[in-house]
Amino acid sequence: MSTDRKQPDLSQLFRDGELKVSEEIVRKFRKSVPAEFEIALARERAKKLESVLSSVCPIFKGGSGLEQVGSGVLLQHLGAKILISAAHVFDDIPNHDALIPLVDCIGSVGGTLFIKKVESNEERADDKIDIAFLVLDEESASRLHSDFHFLPESHYLRRDNLTVGLSLIGYIAKQAEISGHTASATRSIFDSDLATAACYSALNRSRRTHIIGKFRRKKAKSFSHGGRRIQPRPFGMSGGGMFEWSIGKDEPHQLESPRLCGILTEYHESRDAFVGTSIEMVLEAIRFKIVGR
């Protein structure tokens, strides 16, 4: 990464070798970042994202023709290969028969599906822990299209770093081009800031169970020329991946590789906020279902 202007000293975010987990400090840091550096940083993020892009795939349902209904994240955990999404994505699929890109078609995959149940007195829209995951059988995992790969643990286990931003990756349903039983889906990437405590409170969410990002749609910039660009509204991306950007105390000038931190479940346009179930909650559910604890 290079820029003509001096890069800001990221070590200001640390005190005596310990992380300063302070929203105010992060906000001040962002305001102090020169425009040229921010563009260079965005380009660096784009390069590092290459390592995780292929872990997010579109999810379709069948019938008279294909229809994209959301996205999913592919990862390896406890020796299993798993497709994770939002529960409401599977609610929209007849018989929960999700279709994903395979080597020779967009087709069904075998395995064991777990969907977070909704209490009898609740609607899915009121369910805050929106989790579904499919533990693929070996044959299905081996037939995954070569454009997609399972995310290794090194890209989703928690780190002792300071998160300075988020990237959201998924496939906007309305942008899919479908003709009969063939489809072309376009991957979308959105950068967002960390939500404040006030935003968590307003949306009645907890930092332990959820990840919330503030989407700066009106301030989006082009990587190439630094000018403003209009981004589409990210509806229909449920089940996509939320990846955090962080810096480590040993390398305060180095942007770490992105880490999967949540599964996207909601977009609140009125608050410019993405909401997702934290990956820790998802992994807890997976461990309980696979090993019983």
URRA-V622918 format. One record per residue. N is the residue number from 0. RES is the residue in three letters. SS is DSSP state (h for helix, s for strand, l for the rest). OMEGA is omega as a letter, one per 20 degrees, with the letter a starting at -180 (NA if undefined). Layout:
[[N/RES/SS/OMEGA] [N/RES/SS/OMEGA]]
This chain:
[[0/MET/l/r] [1/SER/l/r] [2/THR/l/a] [3/ASP/l/a] [4/ARG/l/a] [5/LYS/l/a] [6/GLN/l/r] [7/PRO/l/a] [8/ASP/l/a] [9/LEU/h/a] [10/SER/h/r] [11/GLN/h/a] [12/LEU/h/a] [13/PHE/s/r] [14/ARG/s/r] [15/ASP/l/r] [16/GLY/l/a] [17/GLU/s/a] [18/LEU/s/r] [19/LYS/l/a] [20/VAL/l/a] [21/SER/l/r] [22/GLU/h/a] [23/GLU/h/r] [24/ILE/h/r] [25/VAL/h/r] [26/ARG/h/r] [27/LYS/h/r] [28/PHE/h/a] [29/ARG/h/r] [30/LYS/h/a] [31/SER/h/a] [32/VAL/l/r] [33/PRO/l/a] [34/ALA/h/a] [35/GLU/h/r] [36/PHE/h/a] [37/GLU/h/r] [38/ILE/h/r] [39/ALA/h/r] [40/LEU/h/r] [41/ALA/h/r] [42/ARG/h/r] [43/GLU/h/r] [44/ARG/h/a] [45/ALA/h/r] [46/LYS/h/a] [47/LYS/h/r] [48/LEU/h/a] [49/GLU/l/a] [50/SER/l/a] [51/VAL/l/a] [52/LEU/h/a] [53/SER/h/r] [54/SER/h/a] [55/VAL/s/a] [56/CYS/s/r] [57/PRO/s/r] [58/ILE/s/a] [59/PHE/s/r] [60/LYS/s/a] [61/GLY/l/a] [62/GLY/l/r] [63/SER/l/r] [64/GLY/l/r] [65/LEU/l/r] [66/GLU/s/r] [67/GLN/s/a] [68/VAL/s/a] [69/GLY/s/a] [70/SER/s/r] [71/GLY/s/r] [72/VAL/s/a] [73/LEU/s/r] [74/LEU/s/r] [75/GLN/s/r] [76/HIS/s/r] [77/LEU/l/r] [78/GLY/l/a] [79/ALA/s/r] [80/LYS/s/a] [81/ILE/s/r] [82/LEU/s/a] [83/ILE/s/r] [84/SER/s/r] [85/ALA/l/a] [86/ALA/h/a] [87/HIS/h/r] [88/VAL/h/r] [89/PHE/h/r] [90/ASP/h/a] [91/ASP/l/a] [92/ILE/l/r] [93/PRO/h/r] [94/ASN/h/r] [95/HIS/h/a] [96/ASP/l/a] [97/ALA/l/r] [98/LEU/s/r] [99/ILE/s/r] [100/PRO/s/r] [101/LEU/s/a] [102/VAL/l/a] [103/ASP/l/a] [104/CYS/l/r] [105/ILE/s/a] [106/GLY/s/a] [107/SER/s/r] [108/VAL/l/r] [109/GLY/l/r] [110/GLY/s/a] [111/THR/s/a] [112/LEU/s/r] [113/PHE/s/r] [114/ILE/s/r] [115/LYS/l/a] [116/LYS/l/r] [117/VAL/l/r] [118/GLU/l/a] [119/SER/l/a] [120/ASN/l/a] [121/GLU/l/r] [122/GLU/l/r] [123/ARG/h/a] [124/ALA/h/a] [125/ASP/h/a] [126/ASP/l/a] [127/LYS/l/r] [128/ILE/l/a] [129/ASP/l/a] [130/ILE/l/r] [131/ALA/s/r] [132/PHE/s/a] [133/LEU/s/r] [134/VAL/s/a] [135/LEU/s/r] [136/ASP/l/a] [137/GLU/h/a] [138/GLU/h/a] [139/SER/h/r] [140/ALA/h/a] [141/SER/h/a] [142/ARG/l/a] [143/LEU/s/r] [144/HIS/l/a] [145/SER/l/r] [146/ASP/l/a] [147/PHE/l/a] [148/HIS/l/r] [149/PHE/l/a] [150/LEU/s/r] [151/PRO/l/a] [152/GLU/h/a] [153/SER/h/a] [154/HIS/h/r] [155/TYR/l/r] [156/LEU/l/a] [157/ARG/l/r] [158/ARG/l/r] [159/ASP/l/a] [160/ASN/l/r] [161/LEU/s/r] [162/THR/s/a] [163/VAL/s/r] [164/GLY/s/a] [165/LEU/s/r] [166/SER/s/a] [167/LEU/s/a] [168/ILE/s/r] [169/GLY/s/a] [170/TYR/s/r] [171/ILE/l/a] [172/ALA/h/a] [173/LYS/h/r] [174/GLN/h/r] [175/ALA/l/r] [176/GLU/s/a] [177/ILE/s/r] [178/SER/s/a] [179/GLY/l/a] [180/HIS/l/r] [181/THR/s/a] [182/ALA/s/r] [183/SER/s/a] [184/ALA/l/a] [185/THR/l/r] [186/ARG/s/r] [187/SER/s/r] [188/ILE/s/r] [189/PHE/s/r] [190/ASP/s/r] [191/SER/s/r] [192/ASP/s/r] [193/LEU/s/r] [194/ALA/l/r] [195/THR/l/r] [196/ALA/h/r] [197/ALA/h/r] [198/CYS/h/r] [199/TYR/h/a] [200/SER/h/a] [201/ALA/h/a] [202/LEU/l/r] [203/ASN/l/r] [204/ARG/l/r] [205/SER/l/r] [206/ARG/l/r] [207/ARG/l/a] [208/THR/l/a] [209/HIS/s/r] [210/ILE/s/r] [211/ILE/s/r] [212/GLY/s/r] [213/LYS/s/a] [214/PHE/s/a] [215/ARG/l/a] [216/ARG/h/a] [217/LYS/h/r] [218/LYS/h/a] [219/ALA/l/a] [220/LYS/s/r] [221/SER/l/r] [222/PHE/l/a] [223/SER/l/a] [224/HIS/l/r] [225/GLY/l/r] [226/GLY/l/r] [227/ARG/s/r] [228/ARG/l/a] [229/ILE/l/r] [230/GLN/l/r] [231/PRO/l/r] [232/ARG/l/a] [233/PRO/l/r] [234/PHE/l/r] [235/GLY/l/r] [236/MET/l/a] [237/SER/l/a] [238/GLY/l/r] [239/GLY/l/a] [240/GLY/s/r] [241/MET/s/a] [242/PHE/s/a] [243/GLU/s/r] [244/TRP/s/a] [245/SER/s/r] [246/ILE/s/a] [247/GLY/l/a] [248/LYS/l/r] [249/ASP/l/r] [250/GLU/l/a] [251/PRO/l/r] [252/HIS/l/a] [253/GLN/l/r] [254/LEU/s/a] [255/GLU/l/r] [256/SER/l/a] [257/PRO/l/r] [258/ARG/s/r] [259/LEU/s/a] [260/CYS/s/r] [261/GLY/s/r] [262/ILE/s/a] [263/LEU/s/a] [264/THR/s/a] [265/GLU/s/r] [266/TYR/s/r] [267/HIS/s/a] [268/GLU/h/a] [269/SER/h/r] [270/ARG/h/a] [271/ASP/l/a] [272/ALA/s/r] [273/PHE/s/r] [274/VAL/s/r] [275/GLY/s/r] [276/THR/s/a] [277/SER/s/a] [278/ILE/h/r] [279/GLU/h/r] [280/MET/h/r] [281/VAL/h/a] [282/LEU/h/r] [283/GLU/h/r] [284/ALA/h/r] [285/ILE/h/r] [286/ARG/h/r] [287/PHE/h/a] [288/LYS/h/a] [289/ILE/h/a] [290/VAL/h/r] [291/GLY/l/r] [292/ARG/l/NA]]
